Amino acid sequence: MEWEGPKEAKSYVVVVDDPDADKPKPFTHWVAYDIPADTTKLREGLPGTPILQYPKGLKQGANSMGSIGYTGPKPPVGDPAHHYHFQVFALDVDTLGIDPGATREDVLKAMSSHVLSKGEIVGTFERKAAAN
């Protein structure tokens, strides 16, 4: 995942969710926050630890599976394609002042008055039933 942000950004937040899931709505796949301003790219396969060493200080929140870090898409077989929203927020603060493991709601509340800009890309994914 890669992005460009404003020069004034002091940190970033990434939220990935699926509003098409039945419960909870939206289903949160990933919450990452306190991402340093000089970081504009995250590699695949980041460990599911609450605080990362690289990028240094990045904190991860709780996903809707109840674990820390990213969980991939897995809509129910036969559901229409689900929409996965990958959102990046540029903030005017270095840190949100909340502990690792925070929920999506906690992060959105903490950053609400600090957003300089936002970017979003939406991908779709569905799982088809096996052919007989």
C-alpha positions as CSV (number, residue, x, y, z in Angstrom):
1,M,0.0,0.0,0.0
2,E,1.4,3.4,-1.0
3,W,0.2,7.0,-0.9
4,E,1.2,10.6,-1.1
5,G,0.3,13.1,1.6
6,P,0.5,16.8,2.2
7,K,3.7,18.4,3.4
8,E,2.0,19.4,6.6
9,A,1.2,15.8,7.6
10,K,2.7,14.7,10.9
11,S,1.3,11.2,10.9
12,Y,-1.0,8.9,9.0
13,V,-3.9,6.5,9.8
14,V,-4.9,3.6,7.6
15,V,-8.4,2.0,8.0
16,V,-9.6,-1.0,5.9
17,D,-13.2,-2.0,6.3
18,D,-16.0,-3.9,4.5
19,P,-19.5,-2.2,4.8
20,D,-21.1,-5.1,3.0
21,A,-20.6,-7.6,5.9
22,D,-23.6,-8.6,7.9
23,K,-22.1,-8.2,11.3
24,P,-20.5,-6.0,12.5
25,K,-21.1,-3.1,10.1
26,P,-18.6,-2.2,8.9
27,F,-16.4,-5.2,9.4
28,T,-12.9,-3.8,10.2
29,H,-10.0,-5.6,8.5
30,W,-7.3,-3.3,9.7
31,V,-6.6,-0.2,11.8
32,A,-3.0,1.3,11.7
33,Y,-2.2,4.6,13.3
34,D,0.7,6.8,14.5
35,I,2.3,6.0,11.2
36,P,5.3,8.4,10.9
37,A,4.9,11.2,8.4
38,D,8.0,10.1,6.4
39,T,6.3,6.7,5.8
40,T,4.2,6.7,2.6
41,K,4.4,2.9,1.8
42,L,3.6,-0.2,3.9
43,R,4.8,-3.6,2.8
44,E,2.7,-6.7,2.6
45,G,2.9,-9.2,5.5
46,L,3.4,-6.8,8.4
47,P,3.4,-8.7,11.7
48,G,0.3,-8.7,13.8
49,T,2.1,-7.0,16.7
50,P,0.6,-4.0,18.6
51,I,3.6,-1.8,17.9
52,L,5.9,-2.2,14.9
53,Q,9.7,-1.6,14.8
54,Y,9.4,-0.6,11.1
55,P,7.9,1.8,10.5
56,K,9.0,2.7,14.0
57,G,6.1,3.4,16.3
58,L,3.3,2.4,14.0
59,K,0.5,1.1,16.2
60,Q,-2.1,-1.5,15.1
61,G,-5.7,-1.7,16.4
62,A,-8.1,-4.5,16.9
63,N,-9.9,-5.9,13.8
64,S,-13.4,-7.3,13.8
65,M,-12.0,-10.8,14.3
66,G,-10.7,-9.7,17.7
67,S,-7.0,-9.8,16.8
68,I,-4.4,-7.2,16.2
69,G,-3.2,-6.4,12.7
70,Y,-4.6,-7.1,9.3
71,T,-7.1,-9.8,8.4
72,G,-7.8,-10.4,4.8
73,P,-11.1,-10.5,2.9
74,K,-13.3,-13.6,3.3
75,P,-16.9,-12.8,2.4
76,P,-19.4,-15.7,2.7
77,V,-19.4,-18.0,-0.3
78,G,-22.2,-17.0,-2.7
79,D,-22.5,-13.4,-1.4
80,P,-22.3,-10.7,-4.0
81,A,-18.9,-9.0,-4.2
82,H,-18.0,-7.1,-1.0
83,H,-16.5,-3.7,-1.2
84,Y,-13.2,-3.2,0.7
85,H,-12.5,0.4,1.5
86,F,-8.7,1.2,2.0
87,Q,-8.6,4.7,3.6
88,V,-5.6,6.8,4.4
89,F,-5.8,9.9,6.6
90,A,-3.1,12.5,6.9
91,L,-3.1,14.1,10.4
92,D,-1.7,17.3,11.9
93,V,-0.5,15.4,15.1
94,D,2.5,13.1,15.6
95,T,0.5,10.6,17.7
96,L,-3.1,10.1,18.7
97,G,-2.3,9.4,22.3
98,I,-4.1,6.1,22.4
99,D,-2.8,2.7,23.3
100,P,-2.1,-0.1,20.7
101,G,-5.1,-2.4,20.2
102,A,-7.6,0.5,19.9
103,T,-10.9,-0.1,18.0
104,R,-11.8,1.6,14.7
105,E,-14.2,3.8,16.6
106,D,-11.6,4.8,19.2
107,V,-9.1,5.8,16.4
108,L,-11.8,7.7,14.4
109,K,-12.8,9.6,17.4
110,A,-9.2,10.5,18.4
111,M,-8.3,11.7,14.9
112,S,-11.6,13.5,14.2
113,S,-10.3,17.1,14.6
114,H,-6.8,16.4,13.2
115,V,-7.5,15.2,9.6
116,L,-5.7,17.3,6.9
117,S,-6.7,15.1,4.0
118,K,-8.1,11.7,3.1
119,G,-7.6,9.3,0.3
120,E,-9.6,6.1,-0.5
121,I,-9.5,3.3,-2.9
122,V,-12.2,0.6,-3.0
123,G,-11.6,-3.0,-4.2
124,T,-14.1,-5.8,-4.6
125,F,-13.9,-9.5,-3.8
126,E,-16.3,-12.4,-3.8
127,R,-16.0,-16.1,-3.3
128,K,-18.0,-18.3,-5.7
129,A,-19.4,-21.7,-4.8
130,A,-17.3,-24.6,-6.1
131,A,-18.6,-26.0,-9.4
132,N,-20.0,-29.6,-9.2
